[in-house]
């Protein structure tokens, strides 16, 4: 099994992870994530990564980055999309259902139980103070997630061009995330083609140099014999 970041998984390793990841385990993992996430879908991403990559070890960083890119490219909330694709990666359709139910259930239950209270007291100073304290903490989680994902994604100096292109599209040109992701993918295709062509030209040049050196060596190897033949011919003429 191969994915875009270059990590290779054997069938035995994949089967082991699949057997360990039961429906209930996936459900409760995402239920905990959904229950302790405040501030929107992106705030859930670092918690998903910590649970699936670091704690459960169902995914590796490279796989998680690939799945996050797929989730970002699709329509709908990023948290639900991420739960869907990661759950599907871990346990197929069953894993996708378990992940989505687990991620969505806590907020559904909380809103169902406290909707009237929140509507009535949403402007209360105490409630506002609680959310003011949560927002900076969420920013810290996002920064930590960017650092963890980035250090495993940006491994070459040329990878920074993809980061720059995505930032320009999002913040300067005001394009959507889908445009940024597909543009980066197109850049990767073009860069890969250029790298392959460059490598082919270098290999061809090295082969030509090697063949030229071999021909020169063969020519030099024949020179002594040719000289001896000419010398013998000259001796016969003299006689």
PERASUL-V812644 format. One line per field, one symbol per residue. ss: DSSP state (H for helix, E for strand, - for the rest). phi: phi as a letter, one per 30 degrees, with the letter a starting at -180 (. if undefined). psi: psi as a letter, one per 20 degrees, with the letter a starting at -180 (. if undefined). A space follows every 10 residues. Layout:
ss: ???
phi: ???
psi: ???
This chain:
ss: -E-----E-- HHHHHHHHHH --HHHHHHHH HHHHH----- -HHHHHHHHH HHHHH----- HHHHHHHHHH HHH----HHH HHHHHHHHHH HHHHHHHHHH HHHHHHHHHH HHHHHHHHHH H---HHHHHH HHHHHHHHHH HHHHHHHHHH HHH-----HH HHHHHHHHHH HH----HHHH HHHHHHHHHH HHHHHHHHHH HHHHHHHHHH HHHHHHHHHH HHHHHHHHHH HHHHHHHH-
phi: .bbddjdccd dddddddddd ddedddeddd dddddccbjj dddddddddd ddcdddhdbc eddddddddd dddcdjdddd dddddddddd bidddddddd dddddedddd dddceddddd cdcdeddddd ddddeddded dddddddddd dccccbdddd dddddddddd ccdhdddddd dddddddddd dddddddddd dddddddddd dddddddddd ddeedddddd ddddddddd
psi: pqrhiipppr hggghghghh nrghggghgh ggghhkpqjr ghihghhggg ghggghkhrr gggggghhgg hhirqrphgg gggghgghhg kbhghggggg ghhhgghggg hhhjghghhh jhjqhgghhg hhhhghhhgg gggggggggg iihniqhhhh hggggggggg hgikrrhggg ghghgghhgg hhgggggghg gghghhgggg gghggghggh higgghgggh ggghgghg.
